[in-house]
Amino acid sequence: MNKLAKLISELSLEEVRLVKKDLDSGNINKLVEKKLSSEKGKETSVCPVCGMVVRRDSGFYLEFGKEIRKKAHFDELDCLKYFLDKIK
């Protein structure tokens, strides 16, 4: 059972009614969207050339592979160029 289902099963009937009211008014959706947007852009990766931490929404990335697609994130263009030169 997931955490939300367990949480709901432990609520009193009055608390479930309040949750239903928030659900119907869109407040729960707003809370979920707010949490997701606050976490967006914080995902990081490591540059395979220099080892620097790279935010996935910045820098450069290379997507490769046929059946299984992989992404490599690079902090600067020189790391991407170095990586491409080495795989030739």
Helices and strands as residue ranges (DSSP letters): H 3-9, H 13-25, H 27-39, E 44-46, E 53-55, E 60-64, E 70-74, H 77-87
